[in-house]
Structures are given as C-alpha cells and as structure tokens.
Amino acid sequence: MELSQPSSPWKIGLVLQTPALSSGIQSALAEIGVAPVLEFRSTAPSFEVAIAVERERPDILFVELARTVKTAAEWMADVRRGQDSPLVVAVHDTADPAEMISALRSGASEFICLPLRPAIFEALERMSALLESRQSATLEQGRVAGILSAKGGCGATSIACPLGAALRVGAGLRVGAASPCRVLIADLDYQAPGAHHILRVRPRSHAGEAFDSVRRLNSSSWRDFVTPGGPLDLLAAPRGALAPPEQWRVEGLLRFVSRHYRWVLADLGRHLNPANWMFLQHIDELFLVTAPEVLALYQTRSVLQTLAHRGFDKSRIRLILNRNRTTPQDFWVESIEQMFEMSVFAVIPNDYTTLDKLPRDRFEFPADTPFGKAVVKLAGRLANPDGPGSLKKAA
C-alpha cells in the first residue's frame, strides 16, 4: 500500500538516461506537486550539470550514476565541488549490489531501483528529514512556554490563546520581519482540554498522533497534525484518557516545533501531575496562573514548593495574577509578592464583560478592552524582557 504523500518544499533536479526511470520519477514527483528545476541526460558533461546546479541550487538530485561519462566518484566531485549538497539519490534499473556500493561510496544519500514505488517516497521522506535538520541548524530557536493553572478556574487556557494572538501580530514580530511570527498553541492538558473551544475550531488531528509520528515529522507532514485556528496554529489535546508519551517523544516533538514557531505556548492544565511534569522538563519558562482567592493562592504555594523540591529553577517561573479585582489591585500584587517571595510578572483584570461578549462562531482577540490591553502588555514583556516599564504601575 502506497503512502499518502504531501507536497514537497524542496527543489529537485533530474540527471537520467533510462526512459522507464525518467518517466517513473517524473510521475511520482507530479503526485507530490513538484516540477524539476533542472533536467539533463546522464551523458551530459559534468561541468554543464555543475553550472546548472550552481544556478538553480536544487536540494535533491536524482542521478543515474551508472550512465554518466565519468565514474560516480568523479562525477559527484565535479558537480558538488566539495560541498555536501545537493543530496543525491542514485537510481538504477536493477538492484545491482556493485552499483549500489559504488553510488553510496561516491557520496549518494540513497539508492533506488525499479519498481520505484513506494521506495521513492520513502527516500524523499528520509532526505526531507535530513534537509529539515540542516536548515533548522541555521535558524533561531523559538521559545517554548508552559502555561499552568494553580487550580481549575484560574484561566490558563483563556490567557494562552489571546496571548498567542498578541505575540503573533504585535510584540512577537521579529526585528526587520515583513510578516508576523508563527505561534503554536499546544494543548497538552490531559484532564480538561479547552483550547479548541477558545479558538472556535474542531480539531482535525490530535497531539497523540503527532507524538506517535515524531520520527517522521517535517514541514510537509506537520500540516497533517496541526489545526489552523485563525491567526494561530493549534496542536489539539490527545483524545481520551491516554497515557503520557515517552520522554524521547516529548523531547523530539518540542524540539521540532521550536524550530518552526517563534513561540510555542503549551497549555499544561491545572496543578502538577505526572503528565504535565513530563512536559515541564523540556520548556524554557513556566507561566503559573493564579487568582486572588484563598484556594488558588494555597494551590500556588503548593505548586511552587513542589517545583522547588524537584529542582525546577525558580528564575524560569513567571507568576501571572489573573481575574484581578478592580480594587484594591496594588494590595493584592504586593501581598502575593511578599507571600511567595517573587515578583508578579503580569496582572490580568477581571473583565467578564469582554469575555462574555466574544463571538461564539470564531476566535477574536479583544485588543482594545481592559483584558486585551493587559494581554498585549504581557506579550510585550515576553518579547522584550529587558524593556522599560514598572509592573506595579501596570497593575
């Protein structure tokens, strides 16, 4: 059974002689929406191919090395000119062991032969993962922030989604960027997932499927696991009461998304539990959301103590006071800071009027309301942590 193939983001060239190989590879590329950027016969002079490669800069070349005028090693040296790109897929009409060994020794990344399917798609998938890793090594890593409610009802989810919108269109812009940065909302709440309700979307896939497929994630396959949620992308919570994924899957997925999004906001649900503790070990910072009520503050102390006992660095914790009462705000902020011996990073007002009036059929960020302005200010502090401004004045 052939694999369902997404479109490829990579530029591909062909250096082929045998009609069956040429037509078969072109047919397979057409299925994934790729038109070759260069085409040569294998008998073409290697310097001509090298000039076209330098001009078009293909990521992958399908080459019939057995038909080239020079030996495989000499041809590869001429075309790649000491570089490790483009990646080469050696193709042959039969599974000849001698040709396979010669191609791989010369520097080819893959060897395929007739029949081409499904081997050609599997080879492209492997090389896509390699190209992704090379590309990501030169990119700025995004930040992964966990958002945890001290107790149910503190509003971590209701902050995570608007905060993602504020980071994307405002404070989250890269310096010199022509468009907003990418933001992912990762709903990793195994108890009461709710991000899809806030974003007003019906998930088409779930986090459990992404964890299961972490070995083959790339830019193309990722679209199968994420759900567009207006200005944001959503990785929906796992379906049902599933067991948390293995550590290596968590680490692999978070490493992948941090290479593709400037910000990843992971909704970790309420209080500490075995599921969200596994994620906490791989995040850059933790937003602990509390509220000005006795039980919430008691649970906040419990969470902070547990984190300290487990060696979680206190400097990575950002305390957010949500649903703050209209008066006396300064009293609550100062009291909480004294109680927990740490500063309150942001204060979000108790703005039920705004939240109750939000549309039920689409996600909308109320930027010009008291709630929205507080979230925008929070986004600004995250994007520019060394910038000016006094939290107590903001409160």
Long-range contacts (C-beta under 8 A, 24 or more apart in sequence): 2-117, 2-118, 2-121, 3-118, 3-121, 3-122, 3-125, 5-31, 5-32, 5-121, 5-124, 6-32, 6-220, 6-221, 6-223, 6-224, 7-32, 7-33, 7-34, 7-220, 8-32, 8-33, 8-34, 8-124, 8-128, 8-220, 9-128, 9-219, 9-220, 10-34, 10-59, 10-60, 10-127, 10-128, 10-131, 11-37, 11-56, 11-57, 11-58, 11-59, 11-60, 12-36, 12-37, 12-58, 12-59, 12-60, 12-61, 12-62, 13-37, 13-38, 13-39, 13-40, 13-52, 13-53, 13-56, 13-58, 13-60, 13-61, 13-62, 13-86, 14-38, 14-39, 14-40, 14-61, 14-62, 15-39, 15-40, 15-41, 15-42, 15-44, 15-49, 15-61, 15-62, 15-63, 15-64, 15-68, 16-41, 16-42, 16-62, 16-63, 16-64, 16-91, 17-41, 17-42, 17-43, 17-64, 17-67, 18-64, 18-67, 18-93, 20-93, 20-114, 21-64, 21-91, 21-92, 21-93, 21-114, 21-116, 24-114, 24-115, 24-116, 24-117, 24-120, 25-62, 25-91, 25-116, 25-120, 28-116, 28-117, 28-120, 28-121, 32-121, 32-124, 42-67, 42-68, 43-67, 43-68, 43-69, 45-69, 46-70, 46-74, 46-75, 46-78, 46-79, 47-78, 49-78, 49-79, 50-78, 50-79, 50-81, 53-79, 53-80, 53-86, 54-81, 57-86, 58-86, 59-85, 59-86, 59-87, 59-131, 60-86, 60-87, 60-88, 60-89, 60-124, 60-127, 60-131, 61-86, 61-87, 61-88, 61-89, 62-89, 62-91, 63-88, 63-89, 63-90, 63-91, 63-108, 64-90, 64-91, 64-92, 65-90, 65-92, 65-99, 65-102, 65-103, 65-106, 65-108, 66-92, 66-96, 66-99, 66-102, 71-102, 71-106, 72-102, 72-103, 72-105, 72-106, 72-108, 73-102, 73-105, 73-106, 73-107, 75-106, 76-106, 76-107, 76-108, 80-107, 87-127, 87-130, 87-131, 89-123, 89-127, 91-116, 125-216, 125-218, 125-221, 128-218, 128-219, 128-220, 129-216, 129-217, 129-218, 132-218, 132-219, 132-259, 136-259, 136-260, 139-259, 140-262, 141-258, 141-259, 142-182, 142-257, 142-258, 142-259, 142-260, 142-261, 142-262, 142-263, 142-264, 143-258, 143-262, 143-263, 143-264, 143-284, 143-285, 144-254, 144-257, 144-258, 144-264, 144-266, 144-282, 144-283, 144-284, 145-263, 145-264, 145-265, 145-266, 145-283, 145-284, 145-285, 145-286, 145-287, 145-382, 146-266, 146-268, 146-276, 146-279, 146-280, 146-283, 146-285, 146-286, 146-287, 147-265, 147-266, 147-267, 147-268, 147-286, 147-287, 147-289, 148-268, 148-269, 148-270, 148-271, 148-272, 148-276, 148-286, 148-287, 148-288, 148-289, 148-303, 149-269, 149-270, 149-271, 149-289, 150-270, 150-271, 150-288, 150-289, 150-290, 150-291, 150-296, 150-297, 150-299, 150-300, 150-303, 151-270, 151-271, 151-295, 151-296, 151-299, 152-192, 152-270, 153-291, 153-296, 154-270, 154-289, 154-290, 154-291, 154-296, 154-322, 154-323, 155-289, 155-291, 155-322, 155-323, 155-348, 156-267, 156-268, 156-269, 156-270, 156-287, 156-289, 157-187, 157-189, 157-194, 157-195, 157-198, 157-267, 158-198, 158-322, 158-355, 159-287, 159-289, 159-320, 159-322, 159-348, 159-375, 160-185, 160-195, 160-198, 160-265, 160-267, 161-185, 161-195, 161-198, 161-199, 161-229, 161-232, 161-363, 162-365, 162-366, 162-371, 162-372, 162-375, 163-265, 163-375, 163-378, 163-379, 163-382, 164-231, 164-232, 164-263, 164-265, 165-230, 165-231, 165-232, 165-363, 165-365, 166-365, 166-367, 166-372, 166-375, 166-376, 166-378, 166-379, 167-262, 167-263, 167-265, 167-379, 167-382, 167-383, 168-231, 168-232, 168-263, 169-231, 170-376, 170-379, 170-380, 171-376, 171-379, 171-380, 171-382, 171-383, 171-384, 172-262, 172-263, 172-379, 172-383, 173-383, 174-262, 180-231, 181-261, 181-262, 181-263, 182-233, 182-260, 182-261, 182-262, 182-263, 183-231, 183-232, 183-233, 183-261, 183-262, 183-263, 183-264, 183-265, 184-226, 184-232, 184-233, 184-234, 184-235, 184-257, 184-260, 184-261, 184-263, 184-264, 184-265, 185-229, 185-232, 185-233, 185-234, 185-235, 185-265, 185-267, 186-235, 186-257, 186-264, 186-265, 186-266, 186-267, 187-234, 187-235, 187-236, 187-237, 187-267, 188-237, 188-266, 188-267, 188-268, 188-269, 188-275, 188-276, 188-279, 189-237, 189-267, 189-268, 189-269, 189-270, 189-276, 190-237, 190-238, 190-241, 190-242, 190-244, 190-269, 190-273, 190-275, 190-276, 191-269, 191-270, 191-273, 192-269, 192-270, 193-236, 193-237, 193-267, 193-269, 194-267, 195-229, 195-234, 195-236, 195-237, 195-267, 196-227, 196-229, 196-234, 196-236, 196-237, 198-363, 199-229, 199-230, 199-232, 199-234, 199-363, 200-229, 200-230, 200-359, 200-360, 200-361, 200-362, 200-363, 201-227, 201-228, 201-229, 201-230, 201-234, 201-363, 202-227, 203-227, 203-234, 203-236, 205-236, 206-236, 206-237, 206-238, 206-239, 207-235, 207-236, 207-237, 207-238, 208-238, 208-239, 208-242, 208-245, 210-235, 210-253, 211-238, 211-245, 211-249, 211-250, 211-253, 212-245, 212-249, 214-249, 214-252, 214-253, 214-256, 215-252, 217-252, 217-253, 217-256, 219-260, 222-256, 222-260, 229-363, 230-362, 230-363, 231-363, 231-365, 232-363, 233-261, 244-274, 244-275, 244-278, 245-278, 247-278, 247-281, 250-278, 250-279, 250-281, 250-282, 251-282, 254-279, 254-282, 254-283, 263-382, 271-299, 271-302, 271-303, 272-303, 272-306, 272-307, 277-310, 280-307, 280-312, 283-316, 284-316, 285-316, 285-317, 285-318, 286-312, 286-316, 286-317, 286-318, 287-318, 287-320, 287-345, 288-317, 288-318, 288-319, 288-320, 289-320, 289-322, 290-319, 290-320, 290-321, 290-322, 290-336, 291-321, 291-322, 291-323, 291-324, 292-321, 292-323, 292-324, 292-325, 292-332, 292-336, 297-336, 297-339, 300-340, 301-339, 301-340, 304-340, 304-342, 314-342, 317-342, 318-345, 318-346, 319-343, 319-344, 319-345, 320-344, 320-345, 320-346, 320-347, 320-348, 320-378, 321-346, 321-347, 321-348, 322-348, 323-348, 323-349, 323-350, 324-348, 324-349, 324-350, 324-395, 325-350, 326-350, 329-395, 330-392, 330-395, 333-391, 333-392, 333-395, 334-392, 343-391, 344-391, 344-395, 345-378, 345-381, 345-391, 346-374, 346-377, 346-378, 346-381, 346-391, 346-394, 347-374, 347-391, 347-394, 347-395, 348-374, 348-375, 348-378, 349-374
